[in-house]
Amino acid sequence: MIKHSLILFFLLYSKEVNDLQSIIESFDVMNSDEIVNFFDSKTQINIEGNLYQENNYKSSLILDSFFNDNDISSFNIIHKGDSEDKLIYLLGEYLSSDKIYKILIFVDESGEELKIKEIKIDQRK
């Protein structure tokens, strides 16, 4: 019984790690279609104070517009952590030729699958 419980734990844990890695990779390659696959119906995008809560198609267009309009060249994760509220947070930076954008991603781990709850992007001053 303990052996089965351990196997189940490791399978669930490895799926969560793989999902989190997939989220990070989708931001790294700026694949908005893949990013929105991790959205739920209440996911918010906040880009420099402009708040969006759209369907996946419109959210994908919003992210594509940000990536294209700002000539983003790379993405780096600076910090990863989690809270008592079953939220994982990722702090990263998008670099362009002349700007740096801070990005904060909140991921809900309370359900069966990881879901992005909010993305906040601000230009670093």
RODO-2510 file (C-alpha; in nm, 4 decimals, decimal comma):
residues 125
     n   res          X          Y          Z
     1     m     0,0000     0,0000     0,0000
     2     i     0,2790     0,2407     0,0899
     3     k     0,4578     0,1517    -0,2330
     4     h     0,1464     0,2423    -0,4376
     5     s     0,1054     0,5685    -0,2464
     6     l     0,4663     0,6622    -0,3136
     7     i     0,4335     0,5829    -0,6828
     8     l     0,1170     0,7953    -0,7056
     9     f     0,2887     1,0819    -0,5218
    10     f     0,5895     1,0774    -0,7554
    11     l     0,3688     1,0591    -1,0647
    12     l     0,1641     1,3588    -0,9514
    13     y     0,4736     1,5514    -0,8452
    14     s     0,6527     1,4837    -1,1735
    15     k     0,3437     1,5946    -1,3709
    16     e     0,3381     1,9234    -1,1756
    17     v     0,7097     1,9775    -1,2384
    18     n     0,6648     1,8973    -1,6092
    19     d     0,3658     2,1351    -1,6346
    20     l     0,5601     2,4129    -1,4609
    21     q     0,8556     2,3546    -1,6921
    22     s     0,6179     2,3684    -1,9911
    23     i     0,4814     2,7023    -1,8679
    24     i     0,8339     2,8416    -1,8315
    25     e     0,9352     2,7129    -2,1753
    26     s     0,6264     2,8626    -2,3397
    27     f     0,7214     3,2028    -2,1985
    28     d     1,0833     3,1506    -2,3023
    29     v     0,9910     3,0871    -2,6664
    30     m     0,7095     3,3469    -2,6518
    31     n     0,4502     3,0956    -2,7693
    32     s     0,1260     3,2699    -2,6784
    33     d    -0,0873     2,9785    -2,8002
    34     e     0,0899     2,7458    -2,5586
    35     i     0,0774     3,0023    -2,2757
    36     v    -0,3012     3,0413    -2,2990
    37     n    -0,3425     2,6621    -2,2838
    38     f    -0,2602     2,7053    -1,9146
    39     f    -0,5255     2,9764    -1,8637
    40     d    -0,8594     2,9303    -1,6944
    41     s    -1,1688     3,1433    -1,7548
    42     k    -1,0597     3,4045    -1,4980
    43     t    -0,6953     3,4528    -1,5937
    44     q    -0,5883     3,8162    -1,6027
    45     i    -0,3146     3,9794    -1,8068
    46     n    -0,1824     4,3106    -1,6781
    47     i     0,0559     4,4840    -1,9177
    48     e     0,1851     4,8126    -1,7785
    49     g    -0,1412     4,8844    -1,5974
    50     n    -0,3717     4,7724    -1,8798
    51     l    -0,5843     4,4883    -1,7442
    52     y    -0,7265     4,2198    -1,9737
    53     q    -0,9492     3,9238    -1,8952
    54     e    -1,0348     3,7751    -2,2326
    55     n    -1,0948     3,4386    -2,3955
    56     n    -0,7884     3,2397    -2,4990
    57     y    -0,7922     3,3621    -2,8592
    58     k    -0,7934     3,7322    -2,7624
    59     s    -0,5426     3,6713    -2,4829
    60     s    -0,3116     3,5067    -2,7335
    61     l    -0,3366     3,8118    -2,9615
    62     i    -0,2638     4,0451    -2,6689
    63     l     0,0502     3,8507    -2,5769
    64     d     0,1614     3,8284    -2,9423
    65     s     0,1198     4,2028    -2,9729
    66     f     0,3360     4,2606    -2,6654
    67     f     0,6086     4,0258    -2,7928
    68     n     0,6108     4,1772    -3,1428
    69     d     0,5718     4,5441    -3,0471
    70     n     0,8597     4,5293    -2,8011
    71     d     1,1061     4,3191    -3,0008
    72     i     1,1562     4,0786    -2,7107
    73     s     1,4796     3,8847    -2,7453
    74     s     1,5068     3,6700    -2,4328
    75     f     1,3390     3,5556    -2,1132
    76     n     1,5062     3,4786    -1,7813
    77     i     1,3554     3,3369    -1,4633
    78     i     1,4924     3,5290    -1,1644
    79     h     1,3009     3,3632    -0,8815
    80     k     1,0469     3,0886    -0,8262
    81     g     0,8516     3,0293    -0,5083
    82     d     0,5226     2,9170    -0,3654
    83     s     0,2782     3,0354    -0,1043
    84     e     0,0517     2,8744     0,1516
    85     d    -0,2451     2,9422    -0,0792
    86     k    -0,1356     2,6775    -0,3332
    87     l     0,0071     2,9457    -0,5624
    88     i     0,3391     2,9222    -0,7409
    89     y     0,4925     3,2508    -0,8462
    90     l     0,7562     3,3081    -1,1091
    91     l     0,9491     3,6323    -1,1362
    92     g     1,1281     3,6857    -1,4632
    93     e     1,2527     3,9394    -1,7130
    94     y     1,1935     3,9891    -2,0815
    95     l     1,4773     4,1690    -2,2557
    96     s     1,4469     4,3740    -2,5712
    97     s     1,7095     4,5765    -2,7536
    98     d     1,6549     4,8812    -2,5304
    99     k     1,4146     4,7827    -2,2507
   100     i     1,3775     4,5348    -1,9695
   101     y     1,0329     4,4114    -1,8664
   102     k     0,9633     4,2513    -1,5307
   103     i     0,7133     3,9679    -1,5498
   104     l     0,5301     3,8116    -1,2575
   105     i     0,3340     3,4924    -1,3208
   106     f     0,0979     3,3429    -1,0630
   107     v     0,0169     2,9742    -1,1131
   108     d    -0,2590     2,7945    -0,9223
   109     e    -0,1646     2,4437    -0,8140
   110     s    -0,4846     2,3612    -0,6232
   111     g    -0,6533     2,1630    -0,9039
   112     e    -0,5499     1,8588    -1,1032
   113     e    -0,3617     2,0760    -1,3525
   114     l    -0,1543     2,3883    -1,3084
   115     k    -0,3385     2,7001    -1,4254
   116     i    -0,2009     3,0493    -1,4785
   117     k    -0,4073     3,2912    -1,2678
   118     e    -0,2355     3,6172    -1,3562
   119     i     0,0446     3,7591    -1,5673
   120     k     0,1792     4,1026    -1,4792
   121     i     0,4275     4,2755    -1,7097
   122     d     0,5871     4,6135    -1,6326
   123     q     0,8780     4,7946    -1,7868
   124     r     1,1689     4,8231    -1,5481
   125     k     1,2590     5,1850    -1,4969
***
